[in-house]
């Protein structure tokens, strides 16, 4: 029983080391996103991507 309370701070310290590399990463996505639609132009998949792409481009970065 006395072992659990001592393990919580140790576990919290160990898990905090995993968040350090995330702070040094660049904002995602840095290069522009490309949509590749493997169906012919004018199809339903093409129309959906063409409708969604401008909205995604106008979306503010987080």
C-alpha positions, -999 to 999 in steps of 0.1 A, spaced: 0 0 0 28 25 7 43 18 -27 16 33 -48 18 69 -35 55 69 -42 51 56 -77 27 84 -88 53 112 -88 79 89 -104 54 80 -131 45 116 -137 81 126 -140 88 98 -165 58 107 -186 68 144 -187 99 135 -207 77 124 -236 62 158 -241 95 176 -246 101 165 -282 66 177 -292 76 213 -282 104 214 -308 83 203 -338 72 228 -365 36 237 -371 17 211 -390 13 212 -420 42 233 -431 42 225 -468 9 228 -487 -14 198 -487 -20 181 -521 -52 162 -528 -47 132 -552 -80 119 -565 -76 87 -584 -108 90 -603 -115 109 -636 -122 147 -635 -159 156 -631 -167 125 -610 -183 127 -576 -150 123 -558 -134 151 -578 -164 174 -571 -163 168 -534 -125 175 -532 -129 207 -552 -157 218 -529 -137 210 -497 -103 223 -507 -111 261 -506 -126 258 -472 -95 239 -459 -72 266 -474 -92 294 -457 -91 276 -423 -68 294 -398 -37 276 -386 -39 264 -350 
